[in-house]
Amino acid sequence: MNMKGHLLYIDITQICGIGCTFCMYADKHKSGMHMQLSPRAMQNLAFLINSPDVKRISVSGEGEPLNNIATFHQILGLSRGNKAFEFITSGFLPHDKLSAFYEETSALVFAKDDTCNIRLSSDSHHIERIKHRPHGFSIGYLLERKPAGLSFSFRSVDTDRAFTRQYLVDELAHHGLDARLVRRSTLEDQLVVGETSFGVEYKNVVYPADGTPSGYLELQQYVRAIEEKVQKRFTLGSLNKAPFENGMDVTVKPNGDVFFYGIESERLGNIHDDPVSWQRLSQRAAESALVRALYTQPFMELVDRLKDDEHAQSILKRVNNPYWVIKAMARHDGMLDRMIAS
């Protein structure tokens, strides 16, 4: 496999007090942990971050990453320059503290000639629980102060498209900003303020509960929408738009454990204890029959091999997200083996 354009996800916390009803990590929040970087961990992350084959470093959490700003800023400090970072957050802080966070983050990325996109959660699950709403304030901050290296975008779930569109326009109007929504595709809108555009990305609902509002994309529809976006068949891994080759999609958990994103049945090491490099990860991907299949064969063709397995079909419908489907199937002996068998 010849892979380029890798994604590196770093989950820096399991702590969260927001309490979203759909959260997949809610069981970890009360007794969760923050990521703390040992010297060995910083060395490993520096190697991963500064590879020329990495297209983006996404910092988030199994909780709210604003609860661990110090580690995020440590991670920014590991860059040797010209790297694209992303920070996924609810933005729950009071506006004065949020402004201070933006200022420090901007100074850090500017010093290295890096960029950082702040992706603000903009669905009803988050917004109804956030006292200090960050959306209009953040766009106003950007337009007024023009912070070096910072940009903003928004993320939501597909059941909330209408809610998100109306909320963003109304919230920006509350801050004196005239905004409009332009629909780009099934999974993307653009929020336009004057001559500046901000991306709005929609994710599908995972484990849709009874009573979930209609309109969400079922698994096959979601995969098809991604394929339309990247102009190629969907596989796991870092999808890069055709004709570019795909890359690896690696996640580092708050305790330092390393996995290929979604394939958490195969632990790859720990940044505090083991040498971790893209070369070693590439070798592991090539050696693993599961990873090799998931990275090279269209996902819907693989799961179609289980069309006569009622339990597997139940998982596909109940889970409704390709990455979480793999996690769920891994808990059942032999299911993934049957899926990838030639």
N, C-alpha and C positions, 0 to 999 in steps of 0.2 A: 504494500500500500504506500503510495506517494502522497503524503498529507501536508498541507500548508494552510495557513490562516486559522490557527488554533484559537479556541476560546478558553480562558482561565477564569473560573468562578471561585471566589474566596468568600466563604461564609464566616463572618467575624463574630457572630453572637447567636445565642439561642434565647436571649432575654427579650421579652416583649410584653407590654402592658396594654396593648390596644384591644386585643380580644376579638378579632374578626371571626365570624361564624364559619367561614369556609377554610380557615387556616389548616394546612396539612401538618404543621409542626406544633400545634397547641399543647400537645402532651409534654413538650420539652421546656415550655416557657417558665414554669414555676421552679424547676430545679436545674435549669439550664446553665450554660457556662459562656464566658467570653473567650475569644481567641486571644492568647498572649503569645508574643513572638520570642522564642528562644534564639540565641545566636545561630544555631543550626537551621532553624526555621527561616530566619531572615536570609541566610545564604541560599537555601533552596528556592525560596520565593524570588530572590533576585535573579537566579538563573532562569526561572520560568518566565518572569516578567520581561526580561530584556532580550529574549530570543527574537530574531527578526521574523520568525514565522508566526508570532502571536499577533492577532488582529485586534483583540480587545481583552482587557482585564476588568471583570465585572465583580464589584464588591457588594455583597448583600448579607443575608443571614437566614438562619432558621428562626430568626427573630427580627427585631428592628435595629439596623446597623447604626443608627444615631446614638444608640446606647453604648457604642464602643468607638467613638470618634478617634481616640488616641491611636488605636491599632490601625484604623483606616489611614491616618496621616503617616504612620510608620511605613505602611505599604507604599504610599505615594513616594516616600523618601527613598525607596529601594530602586526607583527607576533611574536609568542612565540617560533618559531623554527620548523624546519623540514617540511616546506611548499613548494609547487611547484607553482611558479609564472610564468606568461607569459606576455610579453609586445609586442603588435602588432603595427607595425609602418612602415612608409615609409623610415625612417632613413635619412631624408632630410638634417640634419645638416652638416655644414662643418666638415671635418674629425677630426680636433683638438677638436672641441666641442663634437663630437660624442664619441671620445676617452675618454674625461673627463666624459661624461655620463656613459660610460661603467665602468670606474674605480670606480666611486661613487656607482653605482648599485652593482658591484661586492663586494665592501667593506661592503655594507649593508646586502646582502644576506649571505656573508661569516660569518658575526658576529652572525647570527642566525642559521647557518647551514641549510639555505634555498637554493633553486635553482631558477634561472630565465632564461627562454628561450626567446630570442629576435627573434620574427618572422618578417622577412623583406618582405614587398610586392615586388613581382618580376614579375609583369605583365606589359604589354605595356602601360596601362593607367597611372600607376604611374611613370614608368621609364622615359618616354619621358618628364616628367615635373620636374624631380629632377636633379638639377645641380651637386650636390655632391653625386655621386652614392655610396651607402654604402656597396654593396654586397662583392666585392673582398676585400675591405679594412677591413671589419668586420671579414671575415674568416682569413685574414692575421693577424689581431690583435689577434684573438683567438689562432692561432697556434704558434705565437711568444710569447705572454705574458701569455698564459694559465690562464686567470682570474678565480679565485675561484668562483664556483657556477654558472657561465654564460655558456650558450650554444646558438647556433643559428640554425634557420631553415628558410624556405622560403614558401611563399604562393602566389598563382596565381589563375587565372580563367581558366576554362576548354578550352575556345577558344584559349588560349595563350600557350598551352602545348609546341608546337614546338618552339615558340618564347622564352619562359622561359628557356627551355633546352639549346638552343643555346646561349642565352644571358649569363646565369650563367657560362657556360664553357668559353666563350670568355672573360667575365669580370674578371674571376679569372686568366685567362692567362695573361691579361693586368697587373695583380699584381704579375706575376711570379709564379703562382700556376697552377699545372697540375691537371685538374679535369675531371671527367667523370660522366655521368648520368646512373643510373641503374633504369629501370622501374619496379616498385613493384606491382602496381595495377592500376585500372582505375583512382583512385583519389590520388595516391602517387608515387613519385619517390624518389630516394636517390641520392644526390650529393656526390661523393666520392673523397676525396683529400688525397692521401697516404693511411693511415690506419684509417682515420677519416671520418665518414659519417654524412651528414646533411640532414634532411628530407625536402621534397618539397611536399606541399599539394595543391591540386586543388579544388576550389569551383565552383559550377555551376553559370552560368550567370543568374542574377535576372532581370526580366522585359526586356528580349532581344528585342532590338529595330529592326525595319526594317533595313535590311542591315547588321545585326550582322553576322560575319563570320560563316560559317558552322562548325560543329564539336562539338557544345556545347551539353551537356546532357539535354534532356527534363526531366520533373519532374519525371516520372516513372523510367527512366534510372538512374537518380541521386539517387533516393531512393534505387533502386536495388543495386547500387554500394556501398552505405553505408551499406546495409544489408550484402553484401558479406564481407565487412571489419570487421563488428562486430559479424557476424555469428548469427544474430537474426533479427526478424522483426523490422522495423523502427517505433518508436513512438517518440513523442516529449519528452523532458526531457534530462537528461544526459545519453547518451548511453554508457554502459560499455560492453566490449566484453564478449560474452557467455563463461562460465555459470554465470557470476557475475550479480547481480541485478543492475538495473538502478537507477539513482539518480535524484534529482531536478536540474533544470537548471535556475538559477536566475540571473537577470540583474539589476544593479543599475544605473540609469540615472544620468547625470550631475547635475540635480536639486535635487537628492536624492530619487526620486521616485523608488519604487521597483516593479518588475514584474517577473512572470515566462517568460523566454525568448520566444518570439514569441506570447505570449498570453497577449497582452497589452490592451485588453479590460477589464481586471480585475486588478486594481491597488491594491497592497498589503500593502502599507504604504509608509512612507518616513523616511529615516535614520536620518533626523534632528529632527523629531517630534514624531515618534512612536517607541515603542519597537519592534525590529526585531530579530528573532532567527530562527534557523532551525526547532525547535519544532513548533513554530507558523506557519511557512511556510508549514510544513508538514500537519498541521491541516487544513490550507486553501486549500491545494491540495486535501485532502480527502473530504472536504465539497463542493467543486466546481464540479458540474457535468461535466462542460467543461474540466477542468484540468484533472479530473479523467479519462475521456474518452481519451483525447489526450495522457496521460501518460501510459495508459494500453492497448489501442487497436491499432493495426497496422494502420498507417496513410492511406495507400492506400485502406484499407477496409472501413475506415470512409468516404473518399471522393468518393468512389464508390457508396455510398448511394445517391449521388447527380448526378448520371450519366444522369438522365433525366432532370436536371436543366440546361438549356442552359447558363444562367448567371454564374452559378458556374463553368461550364466547361470552359467558357471564361476566368474566373479568373485563373483557374488552368493552362491554356496554357499561358496566358499573364504574370503571375507572375513568375512561374517556380521555386519556392523554397518553401518548406513546411512551414517554419516559417513565411515568408512574405505572403503566401497564407492565413494563419489564420488571420493575420492583415487585409488583404484586405476583407476577408469574414465578419469580425466583423463589418465592416461599412454598412452591409446590413442586415436589421432587419430580424431575424428569420433564416438566412442561417445556422449559426453554430448550432442553436437548432435543425434544421432538420438533420444536419449531425450526431449529436450524439444521436439522438432519437433511442431507441432500437426497 
